[in-house]
Amino acid sequence: MCIKGPQKDRDKEEKKMGISGSQQNSEKKPVVLIVGGGYGGVQCAKSLDKTGRFFTVLVDRKSYFLHNVAALRATIEQDFVQKIVVPYDRLLKNGLYIRILLKLNILN
């Protein structure tokens, strides 16, 4: 993705698009694209990010991961809510998160 113009304009445009993370692959690491931040996508992204060998790009329509199985426990333990919601913008140190909304028109 290439957004041209002054840095201030690029930052605004990236925020509007829902891009967050380190955003720079300055070390030219291999890029891994993960589509979908469900259980598998988040686990894969975290594992790859932890190695530091890859520039990981996570694409999802939401800005957070919700651990649904633990939601019932969070209704009883108030502090537990912070453990079941993982914002994607804090997930990756060696990569970035892109929030994307798609509208598909399927013709019959």
N, C-alpha and C positions, 0 to 999 in steps of 0.2 A: 504494500500500500504506500502511496506517495501523496502527501498533502503538501502543495507548494504554497509559498508565501512567507511572510514574517513569522517568527516563532510564536508570537502571541496569537496570531490567527490560527496557526496549526494546533496549538494547545486547545483553543476553543472548539475547533472542529473535532478533535479527538475526543474531548469530553462529551460532545453532542453524540458522537458515534458509540460511546460507551467503551473506550479503550483505556485500559489501565495496566500497570505493571512496570517492569524496568524499561520496556519499549525499545531498547537499543541492543542489537546483536553486534556490538562493536568487536567482539572476539571472533566473529564469523563462525560460530558454532553451527553444527547441523540443526536445522529447524524441524521440530515435530509439531504437527497440527493435530489437535484433539478436538473433535466436534462432539459437543455434548458433555455437560458437567454433571452427569449422574454419578452413581457410586463408582462405576468403572472409570469414567473419565477423570474424576477428581483423584482417585487413587493412582491412576497412571500419570497424571500431570504432577502430582506431588512426588512420586517416585523418580521420575525423570528429572525434575527440578532439583531434587536432593543430590543427584550425582554431579551436577554442575557441568556435565558434558554436552548438554543440549540446550537450545533456545526453544522453550516450550510455549506454544500458542494455544490457549484454551478458548474455544468459541461456544457460547451458550446464549439462550434467549433471556435468561435471568441473571441477576447480578450477584446471586448467592446460591450456595448449596444448602438444602434443608434435609437434615437427617430425620426422615419421617418416622422411623422405627422408635426413635427416642422422644418423639413429641408427647406421648402419653406421660412419660416420666417428667417432662418439663412442666406439665400442668400441676404437678404436686410440688416439685422443687423449683422455686423461682430462679435461682442462680443457674440452673441447668440449661436454660434457654440459650445462654451465650455459648454453650458447647454444641448445640445442635444446628446453629446457623453459622455457616462459614462464608464470609464475603469473598468472592473471587478476586477482588482487587488486592487482597492481602495473602493470597494463596501462593503466588509464584515470585521467586527472587531472581530466577534466570529465565524470564520470559514475560509474557503479557497475556491479558485477558481481553477478549473482544466481545462486547454484547451486541448481538445482531438480531434484528426482528425481520422476519420474512413473511411476506404475504403471497401465497401461491394462488393463482387462478388456474384451475383445472378445467379444461374444455372437455365436454362429453364427446 
